[in-house]
Amino acid sequence: MKKQIPYHLVLLPDGNRRWARERNLSIFQGHWEGYQNLKRFCKWSQKRGIKVLTAFGFSTENWRRSKQEVNYLMELLEKGLSEGLEEYHQKKREAQLFSNKVKVRIIGQKERLPCSLQKIIEKVENLTESNQEYILNLAISYSGRWDILQATQKIVEKKIPAKKITETVFDSYLSTANLPAPDLIIRTSDEKRLSNFLLWQSAYSELYFSKKYWPDFTEKDLDLALKEYARRQRRFGE
């Protein structure tokens, strides 16, 4: 069964706002519950032997939301990383977001983020850089088109001859450089699209869609997704 566990799992945790509205709660409460569930999901995936988790936290399109919601999400991201940093220093066994075995990477347009969040990101990435047992990628101010565009711009700046630009070379300029392509992508809330996420990287990824809103997604739901993944035959276009 170990061989049938995806090495690199991608998560699109969708539905926080709809979950909140259906319960007559504020959308902020929905995002808070979603954040709590992400911490649990990290533990579940580690326990099952998944080595890389990439989670969509905030897209470039999300900047168009209300200023109040954007500010709350930025504060929530900063709070989560700050708490994880504190638990990391204290070496708490119950640390939920990341532990002493977890490498944390933030992918996306970091320069657009609040300065205080950028500083926390730098601290977390530097502190966990040498950890290799589990890699947690948080996509913040990220989009697949942006990733392809920025990789292309870097290649042009390097003046690499056209004939030397292979898929391997292109991969090395993406924000996910040095990581294997995603094996399985899980999206919640019954939305069946990638929404501009990891467009290049997901060419041969298996897709799994859950009808549940993200705050309601459970450990059992993860097992159902992994069971479905184990049944599939991956041909990679052959």
N, C-alpha and C positions, 0 to 999 in steps of 0.2 A: 504493500500500500504506500510505503514511503516514496517509491519511484513515481507514484501517480499524484503526489502532492506538487502543486505548482511551485517552482522556485521563486518566481517573481509574480506577485499578485498586485493588481491595480484595483483601487476602490474609488468609485464615484458615489459618495454618500449623499444621495439626493432626497429631498422631501421634508427638510426641517420646517420650512415655513408652512407648508400645507398641513403637516402634523399639528402644528401649533394652532392654526386657524380652525381646524375641525374640533379642537378642544377649547375654543374661545380663550386661547392664551396669546400672549404677545409673541411676535416672531423672534424676539430676543430669547424667550424661554425655549423656543424650538431649536435655536442655534446652541444654546447651553446644553440641552439634552443630547443634541448631536455630538457635541464635543465630548461629553461624558461617554457616549457610546464608542467614539473613536478610541478612547483610552482602553476600553474593554476589548475592542477589536484587535488592537495591537497585541494584547496578551493572548487572545485566542489564536491568532495567526502564528505567533512564536511557538506556542504549545504544540501546534500541528506540524512544525518543521518547515514552515515557509521562511525563506531567507531574506527576501526583499519585499517590502510593502511600499507602494506609491499611492498616496491618498490625495485626492483633489480637495484642496482647502478653500481656494479663492481664485476665481478665473479673472482674466482681463476684462471680460464682459461684466463681472460683478461690480466694477467701479461705477457702473451706471445706476446702481441702486441708490436709495436715499442716503444722504450724508450721515444720518443717525445710524442706519444699519451698517454702513461701511465702517464707521468709527467703532461701533460695537464689535464687529468682526475682527478688526485690527487689535482692539484691546483684548479680545478673547484669545487670539493667537499669541499675543505677548504674554498674557497671563499663563497660558498653557506651557509655553516654553520656559518661562521663569520658574514655574512650579516644578517642571521637570528638571531644570538645572539645580534647583535647591535639593530635590530628592536625590539627584545624582551625587552631589557633594556629600550628602548625609549617608549615602549608600543604603537607602531604605530598601528592604526586600520587597515591600509592597508598592514600590515605585511603579506607576501605571503607564506613563507616556514613554519613558525610555529608561533603561538601566545601564549598568556598567558594561554590558555586552552589546549595546546598541549604538550604531553609527547613525547620526541624524544629518540629513541633507535637506536644504531648502532649494527648490528649483522654481525659477520664474524671474520676474522683473524686480529684483530686490531693491533697486534704486528708487522705485515708486513707493516703497513702504515707509512708514513713519521712522524717523531716525532712531527712536528708542527701540523699536522692533528690530531694526537693522543691527543694532548693537547686541541685542540678545541673540539674534541668529548667528552672528559672528562668534560669540562666546560658545554657544552650543556646538556649532560645527567644529571649531578648533578643539574643544574639549573631547569630543567623541570621535575625532578623525581616525584614530588608530583602531577603533573597535570594528570587528568584522563578523561577529556571529549573526547579527541581524541588522539590516539596513532599512531605516525609515525615511522615505522621501516625502516631504510635504510640499505640494505644489501650491504656491502662493503668488498671485498675480501672474498666472501662467495661462498660455494657450498653445495649442499644437501648431497653429500657423505662425505665431511669434517664434516658437522654437526653431521651426524650419527656416524662417527668415533670418534669425540672428546667426544660425549656423552658416547659412549662405554668405552673409555679410563678413563673417570671420574668415571664411575660405577665400573670399575675394581680397580681403585685406592682406592675407598671407601670400597672395599672388601665386597660389598653387595652380599649375598648368591643368587645363581642362581634362586631358587624357589621364591625369593622375588622380582625379577625383573619383574614387570608388565608393561603394556603399559603406565600406569599413571606415574610410576617411571621413565621410559625411557623418557617420555615427559618432565619431570622436569629437565633433564640434557641437553636438546636441547637449542639452542640459543634463541628459541622462548618460553622458559618456562613461564608459567603463562598467556599465551595467548590462546584464542580459536583457533581451527583449521580453516584454510581459508575456507570461503564459496564459493567465486568466484575468479577465476584467469583469468585476462585479459592479453592477449599477442598481441602485434601489429606486423605489417609488414608481415602478412600472414604466419608466421612460426608456425607450429603446433606441438610443443614439449615443454617440461618443461625445457630442457637444464640444468639439474642438479640443479634445484632450489626447495627447500622445499619438497624434495622427500618423507620423512616420513609424514610430516604435510598435504600434499595434497591428501592423499589416497582417500578421498571422496569429494574433491572439484569439483565444476562445472567449466568447462573450456569454455572460450569464446575467439575466435580468430578474430582479425580485420585485414582487408587487408591493412589498412592505415599504413604508416610509422609513428613512434611515433611523430615527430614534427607536423604532420598534424592531429593528433587525437584531436577531439573537445569535447566540453561539450555535444553536441548532440550525438556524438558517445558513450559517457559514458551512456547516457540515453537509447540508443539502447541496450547496453550490459545489463543494469539493467532490461530492459523490457523483454529481452530474459531469464534472470535469474528468473524473477518472473513467467514465464510460465512453468518452469521446476518443476518436482516432484522429490524431493530428498529422496532416499530410504536407503542410507547408507549401501548398500549391502544386504538389506533384500529382 
